[in-house]
Amino acid sequence: MDCIQHIDSAKVNEGDEKDVELQNQRDKSIEGQRLLILTDEQPWKPWKRSRSWVKECLVRVRCVMGSLMGMEWYCFATLGVLTAFLSFLMDLSVAKLLRAHQWLYSQLEGHCLLQFLCWTLYPVSLSALSTSFSQSICPFSAGSGVPEVRTILSGVDMPHYLSLTNLFAKYVGLICTLAAGSTVFLGKVGPFVHLSTMVGAYLNQLCTVLRGEKEERTEGAMLVVAAAVGVASCFGAPISGVLFSVEVMSSHFALKDYCPCFFAAACGALTFHLLSMWSGEQETLQALFQTSFSDDLPFYPLEIPVFAILGLLCGAGSCVYLFCHRWILLFIKTNKILIKVLSTEKALYSAMVVFLLASVTFPLSAGQYMASKLTIKQLLSSLLDSRQWTSQSHNASVVLQPNLCPWSEWISSGNPYLTLGFFLFMKLWMLVLACTLPLPAGYFMPVFIYGAAIGRLFGEGLAYVSLNGVYLDQNRNPINPGGYALAGAAAFSGAVTHTLSPALLALELTGQSTHAAPILLATLVANALARSGQRPSFYDALSISKKLPHLPSLLKVCPRLSSVPIGKVLGPRGPVLERAAGPTQVQQVLNTCSQTQIPVVDTLDSQILLGSINRSDLQTFLCHNHNKVLKKQLVDMCSIQPVSVQLSPDTTVQEAHGILSVLCGESLFVTERGRLSGVVTWPEMKRMMADLADDL
């Protein structure tokens, strides 16, 4: 019997040795295949010497460039140049399409019906094309894009909004939207910020490859820089672009991103101005909207309180506009007919709305009281004119030359007060209605122009009073209504967006530093009134309407969310490892979760948190234990990293979101008396905020 048992054990050992040898051969063959894939010695690739020579040259160029400065700075400069080129190309295309529309309309003079069809069907076709093209290629390309970028910068992963198809669809769709002209009354700032972030996301991947890194770094810094570049490339205003990125885009702006933002924004603004100069649009590097304000006495000291009153007026107007905007968003979400139309026939909805807007702005009807023949740029430049329209309204020679003096469109009716008042009344509901169009569009520039019209009407009234000797002595310099228009534009747009960057943008757009103090005063007063009562801003309302997991926007609507404990909304605890875990348990955890940091507890019964282990260390642990007969435990081969920050179940969601954003981490551990209660990751935070948004 002993001999038989000895023979059987020998056979078993021999069988085990054969199995081990077969497994080793399989591992060697798999490893050989991996090495063959990773090396350049693949026989099916042609021009081996040429490829190796090109690769060697690229490595040398990278070494030379890297010795001068970090590769990320080259990517920042490239981001500014590319975004400025895209902005200039878009402006050039839109200008040609607008001139084609104006030429066709002028050729049909004398045929009222044909002119009406030309005036309405041209923007209708472009808007329908923009909607159908963008929605068919990428449904995420509609709208401004700023609320989505804000959500991404807060830490939530939304890869569809940074895709290449979205970039192409949004760019082409935005050209068609802007080519519809002032009839639709939409801009390009918001979508271009989104376009810039998409370009920045791909440049971030390129920068990672050039640095030779295996693991991708966070792209948050590049996206923050791209947001600043988007504004700088639209207006050639780098400083206000950086301030916009700080105020609107980033809930926690890191100081390390300060210099990259200015560097990339300066590159974008300089490239935009150079392209405009080389194309003949500008004679030299100058402000986009040149003004002729007096430098000797730009305003009187007694006008300082008047600018504050203008700020109150713009703040009150912004509250009315934001109320109408929130109401129309809620109406669209609750009306069954509109829900059905917007879910199936978006192009038809855009065509119907634009046809209504174009019919109202027809120049031979109500459009003659709204300066409807002027483009977006002509509207702003005419409103910033320093001359008093009241004194020019009786000058027939000026009225007969609208091409040389665009502001003459405002006095064609003989009464500029009537034109400005009718413009403000009509554009209020028209702009609110245009915000519902499912196409790529920006909303900042129309709001900026609307504020300029408020300031112009206010300034014209004040100038009329001063001319009649009620306000000032007639022998002194007349009041400049253009200065009030500039202050109104900054105050109204700043109140709508709850920011101060429009004040600096107004100065950079016009190159007027003489009105810095009154413009800032009006903007501050308007912001104070608009922010009272925890009213959400324009972008906050869009985030809430789209139910985006953006916590700062949710807190504007429901401040009580700031006191919600995280233990109340925390999901079920994910997989954990005990310190004595073996390869089997480690493999199960790796198969069931995708976290980069796995919590380690003392035992599964006690759940006492010891620390965490990186996913890469666990994969190395499995490789070392793959061919060994004696399996080792996790604590024998891996070092457990201590947890520096732990959350309590009583920690609020707002505090947890802030800690996760500031630390730029991927996970936080929630413990109660040392026992692991759960793990907060960005997907988990997104789920919690989405649940809170659904409860509103």
Backbone hydrogen bonds, N-H to C=O, Kabsch-Sander energy under -0.5 kcal/mol:
donor,donor_aa,acceptor,acceptor_aa,energy
5,Q,1,M,-2.5
6,H,2,D,-2.3
7,I,3,C,-2.6
8,D,4,I,-2.5
9,S,5,Q,-2.5
10,A,6,H,-2.1
11,K,7,I,-2.2
12,V,8,D,-2.3
13,N,9,S,-2.7
14,E,10,A,-2.5
15,G,11,K,-2.5
16,D,12,V,-2.5
17,E,13,N,-2.5
18,K,14,E,-2.0
19,D,15,G,-2.3
20,V,16,D,-2.5
21,E,17,E,-2.4
22,L,18,K,-2.8
23,Q,19,D,-2.5
24,N,20,V,-2.4
25,Q,21,E,-2.4
26,R,22,L,-2.2
27,D,23,Q,-2.5
28,K,24,N,-2.5
29,S,25,Q,-2.3
30,I,26,R,-2.6
31,E,27,D,-2.8
32,G,28,K,-2.4
33,Q,29,S,-2.2
34,R,30,I,-2.2
35,L,31,E,-2.4
36,L,32,G,-2.3
37,I,33,Q,-1.9
38,L,34,R,-2.4
39,T,35,L,-1.9
42,Q,40,D,-1.3
45,K,42,Q,-1.6
51,R,47,W,-2.5
52,S,48,K,-2.2
53,W,49,R,-2.3
54,V,50,S,-2.6
55,K,51,R,-2.5
56,E,52,S,-2.2
57,C,53,W,-2.2
58,L,54,V,-2.4
59,V,55,K,-2.0
60,R,56,E,-2.0
61,V,57,C,-2.5
62,R,58,L,-2.4
63,C,59,V,-2.1
64,V,60,R,-2.4
65,M,61,V,-2.7
66,G,62,R,-2.6
67,S,63,C,-1.4
68,L,64,V,-0.8
68,L,65,M,-0.7
69,M,65,M,-1.9
73,W,70,G,-1.2
74,Y,70,G,-0.9
75,C,71,M,-1.6
76,F,72,E,-2.1
77,A,73,W,-2.2
78,T,74,Y,-2.5
79,L,75,C,-2.4
80,G,76,F,-2.0
81,V,77,A,-2.3
82,L,78,T,-2.8
83,T,79,L,-2.3
84,A,80,G,-2.0
85,F,81,V,-2.2
86,L,82,L,-2.4
87,S,83,T,-2.3
88,F,84,A,-2.6
89,L,85,F,-2.6
90,M,86,L,-2.0
91,D,87,S,-2.4
92,L,88,F,-2.4
93,S,89,L,-2.1
94,V,90,M,-2.6
95,A,91,D,-2.3
96,K,92,L,-1.7
97,L,93,S,-1.9
98,L,94,V,-2.5
99,R,95,A,-2.2
100,A,96,K,-1.8
101,H,97,L,-1.8
102,Q,98,L,-2.4
103,W,99,R,-2.5
104,L,100,A,-2.3
105,Y,101,H,-2.3
106,S,102,Q,-2.2
107,Q,103,W,-1.9
108,L,104,L,-0.8
108,L,105,Y,-0.6
109,E,106,S,-1.2
111,H,108,L,-2.1
112,C,110,G,-0.7
115,Q,111,H,-2.5
116,F,112,C,-2.2
117,L,113,L,-2.4
118,C,114,L,-2.5
119,W,115,Q,-2.8
120,T,116,F,-2.0
121,L,117,L,-2.6
122,Y,118,C,-1.2
124,V,120,T,-1.8
125,S,121,L,-2.6
126,L,122,Y,-2.0
127,S,123,P,-2.5
128,A,124,V,-2.5
129,L,125,S,-2.4
130,S,126,L,-2.5
131,T,127,S,-2.4
132,S,128,A,-2.7
133,F,129,L,-2.5
134,S,130,S,-2.0
135,Q,131,T,-2.5
136,S,132,S,-1.9
137,I,133,F,-1.7
138,C,134,S,-2.5
141,S,138,C,-1.8
142,A,139,P,-0.8
143,G,439,L,-1.8
149,V,145,G,-2.2
150,R,146,V,-2.5
151,T,147,P,-1.8
152,I,148,E,-2.2
153,L,149,V,-2.5
154,S,150,R,-1.2
155,G,152,I,-1.5
156,V,151,T,-1.6
158,M,156,V,-0.6
161,Y,158,M,-1.2
162,L,159,P,-1.5
163,S,160,H,-1.0
167,L,163,S,-1.5
168,F,164,L,-2.1
169,A,165,T,-2.5
170,K,166,N,-2.5
171,Y,167,L,-1.9
172,V,168,F,-2.1
173,G,169,A,-2.3
174,L,170,K,-2.2
175,I,171,Y,-1.6
176,C,172,V,-1.7
177,T,173,G,-2.0
178,L,174,L,-2.6
179,A,175,I,-1.9
180,A,176,C,-0.6
180,A,177,T,-1.0
181,G,178,L,-1.6
183,T,180,A,-0.6
184,V,181,G,-0.9
185,F,181,G,-1.4
187,G,442,G,-2.9
192,F,188,K,-1.9
193,V,189,V,-1.9
194,H,190,G,-1.9
195,L,191,P,-2.6
196,S,192,F,-2.4
197,T,193,V,-1.9
198,M,194,H,-1.8
199,V,195,L,-2.2
200,G,196,S,-2.4
201,A,197,T,-2.1
202,Y,198,M,-1.6
203,L,199,V,-2.2
204,N,200,G,-2.0
205,Q,201,A,-1.4
206,L,202,Y,-1.9
207,C,203,L,-2.6
208,T,204,N,-1.9
209,V,205,Q,-1.8
210,L,206,L,-2.5
211,R,207,C,-1.9
212,G,209,V,-1.0
213,E,208,T,-1.8
223,L,219,E,-2.0
224,V,220,G,-2.2
225,V,221,A,-2.2
226,A,222,M,-2.2
227,A,223,L,-1.8
228,A,224,V,-1.4
229,V,225,V,-2.1
230,G,226,A,-2.1
231,V,227,A,-1.2
232,A,228,A,-2.1
233,S,229,V,-2.5
234,C,230,G,-0.8
234,C,231,V,-0.5
235,F,231,V,-1.7
236,G,232,A,-1.9
241,G,237,A,-1.2
242,V,238,P,-1.9
243,L,239,I,-2.2
244,F,240,S,-2.3
245,S,241,G,-1.9
246,V,242,V,-1.9
247,E,243,L,-2.5
248,V,244,F,-2.6
249,M,244,F,-1.0
250,S,245,S,-1.4
251,S,249,M,-0.5
254,A,252,H,-0.5
257,D,254,A,-1.6
258,Y,255,L,-1.6
259,C,255,L,-0.5
261,C,257,D,-1.8
262,F,258,Y,-1.9
263,F,259,C,-2.6
264,A,260,P,-2.6
265,A,261,C,-2.4
266,A,262,F,-2.4
267,C,263,F,-2.0
268,G,264,A,-2.4
269,A,265,A,-2.7
270,L,266,A,-2.6
271,T,267,C,-2.1
272,F,268,G,-2.2
273,H,269,A,-2.2
274,L,270,L,-2.4
275,L,271,T,-2.5
276,S,272,F,-2.0
277,M,273,H,-2.2
278,W,274,L,-2.7
279,S,275,L,-1.6
280,G,277,M,-1.0
281,E,276,S,-1.6
282,Q,276,S,-1.4
286,Q,284,T,-1.0
289,F,509,L,-2.7
290,Q,288,L,-0.6
291,T,510,T,-0.7
303,E,300,Y,-1.7
304,I,301,P,-1.5
307,F,303,E,-2.2
308,A,304,I,-1.5
309,I,305,P,-1.9
310,L,306,V,-2.1
311,G,307,F,-2.0
312,L,308,A,-2.0
313,L,309,I,-2.3
314,C,310,L,-2.6
315,G,311,G,-2.5
316,A,312,L,-2.4
317,G,313,L,-2.3
318,S,314,C,-2.3
319,C,315,G,-1.7
320,V,316,A,-1.8
321,Y,317,G,-2.4
322,L,318,S,-2.9
323,F,319,C,-2.1
324,C,320,V,-2.3
325,H,321,Y,-2.3
326,R,322,L,-2.5
327,W,323,F,-2.2
328,I,324,C,-2.3
329,L,325,H,-1.9
330,L,326,R,-2.1
331,F,327,W,-2.5
332,I,328,I,-2.1
333,K,329,L,-1.5
334,T,330,L,-1.2
335,N,331,F,-2.2
339,I,335,N,-2.1
340,K,336,K,-2.0
341,V,337,I,-2.4
342,L,338,L,-2.9
343,S,339,I,-1.0
344,T,340,K,-1.1
345,E,341,V,-2.9
349,Y,345,E,-1.8
350,S,346,K,-2.4
351,A,347,A,-2.3
352,M,348,L,-2.2
353,V,349,Y,-2.4
354,V,350,S,-2.5
355,F,351,A,-2.0
356,L,352,M,-1.8
357,L,353,V,-2.3
358,A,354,V,-2.9
359,S,355,F,-2.1
360,V,356,L,-1.8
361,T,357,L,-1.7
362,F,359,S,-0.9
365,S,362,F,-2.2
367,G,362,F,-2.0
368,Q,365,S,-1.1
369,Y,366,A,-1.6
370,M,367,G,-1.7
372,S,367,G,-1.7
374,L,371,A,-1.3
379,L,375,T,-2.4
380,L,376,I,-1.8
381,S,377,K,-2.5
382,S,378,Q,-2.2
383,L,379,L,-1.9
384,L,380,L,-1.4
385,D,382,S,-1.2
389,W,387,R,-0.6
392,Q,388,Q,-0.8
393,S,389,W,-1.1
395,N,392,Q,-1.6
396,A,394,H,-0.9
398,V,395,N,-0.6
399,V,395,N,-1.3
400,L,396,A,-1.8
401,Q,398,V,-1.4
405,C,401,Q,-1.9
408,S,405,C,-1.9
409,E,406,P,-1.8
410,W,407,W,-1.3
411,I,408,S,-0.7
412,S,409,E,-0.8
414,G,411,I,-1.2
419,T,415,N,-1.6
420,L,416,P,-2.6
421,G,417,Y,-2.4
422,F,418,L,-2.5
423,F,419,T,-2.3
424,L,420,L,-2.3
425,F,421,G,-2.2
426,M,422,F,-2.5
427,K,423,F,-2.6
428,L,424,L,-1.0
429,W,425,F,-0.9
430,M,426,M,-2.0
431,L,427,K,-2.4
432,V,428,L,-1.6
433,L,429,W,-2.2
434,A,430,M,-2.3
435,C,431,L,-1.3
436,T,433,L,-1.4
437,L,434,A,-1.5
439,L,437,L,-1.8
441,A,143,G,-1.2
442,G,187,G,-2.3
447,V,443,Y,-1.0
448,F,444,F,-2.4
449,I,445,M,-2.4
450,Y,446,P,-2.3
451,G,447,V,-2.3
452,A,448,F,-1.7
453,A,449,I,-2.1
454,I,450,Y,-1.8
455,G,451,G,-2.5
456,R,452,A,-2.3
457,L,453,A,-2.3
458,F,454,I,-2.2
459,G,455,G,-2.7
460,E,456,R,-2.9
461,G,457,L,-1.9
462,L,458,F,-2.0
463,A,459,G,-2.6
464,Y,460,E,-2.2
465,V,461,G,-1.8
466,S,462,L,-2.3
467,L,463,A,-2.0
468,N,464,Y,-1.1
469,G,466,S,-1.4
470,V,465,V,-1.9
471,Y,465,V,-0.7
476,R,473,D,-1.3
483,G,480,N,-0.7
484,Y,480,N,-0.9
485,A,481,P,-1.9
486,L,482,G,-2.2
487,A,483,G,-2.2
488,G,484,Y,-2.7
489,A,485,A,-2.2
490,A,486,L,-1.9
491,A,487,A,-2.6
492,F,488,G,-2.6
493,S,489,A,-1.9
494,G,490,A,-2.1
495,A,491,A,-2.1
496,V,492,F,-2.2
497,T,493,S,-2.0
498,H,494,G,-1.1
499,T,494,G,-2.0
503,A,500,L,-1.3
504,L,500,L,-0.9
505,L,501,S,-2.5
506,A,502,P,-2.4
507,L,503,A,-1.3
508,E,504,L,-2.2
509,L,505,L,-2.7
510,T,506,A,-1.4
511,G,507,L,-2.0
512,Q,507,L,-0.6
513,S,511,G,-0.8
516,A,513,S,-1.2
519,I,515,H,-1.9
520,L,516,A,-2.3
521,L,517,A,-2.3
522,A,518,P,-2.5
523,T,519,I,-2.2
524,L,520,L,-2.4
525,V,521,L,-2.3
526,A,522,A,-2.3
527,N,523,T,-2.3
528,A,524,L,-2.4
529,L,525,V,-1.8
530,A,526,A,-2.3
531,R,527,N,-2.6
532,S,528,A,-0.6
534,Q,531,R,-1.1
538,F,496,V,-2.2
541,A,537,S,-2.3
542,L,538,F,-1.7
543,S,539,Y,-2.1
544,I,540,D,-2.4
545,S,541,A,-2.4
546,K,542,L,-2.2
547,K,544,I,-0.8
548,L,543,S,-2.6
550,H,548,L,-2.5
551,L,549,P,-0.7
553,S,550,H,-0.6
554,L,550,H,-1.7
555,L,551,L,-2.3
556,K,552,P,-0.8
557,V,553,S,-1.0
558,C,554,L,-2.5
561,L,558,C,-1.8
562,S,559,P,-1.7
563,S,560,R,-1.5
564,V,561,L,-1.4
566,I,651,T,-3.5
567,G,649,P,-2.3
568,K,565,P,-1.0
569,V,565,P,-0.7
570,L,566,I,-1.1
577,L,599,P,-2.0
579,R,601,V,-1.6
579,R,602,D,-0.6
581,A,578,E,-2.0
586,V,582,G,-2.2
587,Q,583,P,-2.5
588,Q,584,T,-1.9
589,V,585,Q,-2.1
590,L,586,V,-2.3
591,N,587,Q,-1.6
592,T,588,Q,-1.3
593,C,589,V,-1.3
598,I,613,I,-2.7
600,V,611,G,-2.8
601,V,577,L,-2.9
602,D,608,I,-2.1
607,Q,603,T,-2.5
609,L,607,Q,-0.5
609,L,674,G,-2.4
610,L,600,V,-2.9
611,G,600,V,-1.4
612,S,641,Q,-2.3
613,I,598,I,-2.0
615,R,596,T,-2.1
618,L,614,N,-1.5
619,Q,615,R,-1.9
620,T,616,S,-2.0
621,F,617,D,-2.1
622,L,618,L,-2.1
623,C,619,Q,-1.8
624,H,620,T,-2.0
625,N,621,F,-1.4
626,H,623,C,-0.8
631,K,629,V,-0.9
634,L,581,A,-2.1
635,V,579,R,-1.6
636,D,633,Q,-0.7
637,M,633,Q,-0.7
637,M,634,L,-0.8
638,C,634,L,-2.2
640,I,638,C,-0.5
641,Q,612,S,-2.6
641,Q,639,S,-0.6
644,S,642,P,-0.6
647,L,669,F,-2.8
651,T,648,S,-2.0
653,V,564,V,-2.1
656,A,652,T,-2.3
657,H,653,V,-2.5
658,G,654,Q,-2.2
659,I,655,E,-2.5
660,L,656,A,-2.4
661,S,657,H,-1.9
662,V,658,G,-2.6
663,L,659,I,-2.4
664,C,660,L,-0.6
665,G,660,L,-0.9
668,L,680,V,-2.2
669,F,645,V,-0.7
670,V,678,G,-2.9
671,T,647,L,-2.8
671,T,669,F,-0.6
672,E,675,R,-2.5
675,R,672,E,-1.5
676,L,607,Q,-2.8
677,S,670,V,-3.6
678,G,670,V,-1.5
680,V,668,L,-3.6
681,T,679,V,-0.7
682,W,666,E,-0.8
685,M,681,T,-3.0
686,K,682,W,-2.6
687,R,683,P,-2.0
688,M,684,E,-2.3
689,M,685,M,-2.4
690,A,686,K,-2.2
691,D,687,R,-2.2
692,L,688,M,-2.1
693,A,689,M,-2.3
694,D,690,A,-1.9
695,D,691,D,-1.3
696,L,692,L,-0.6
696,L,693,A,-0.7
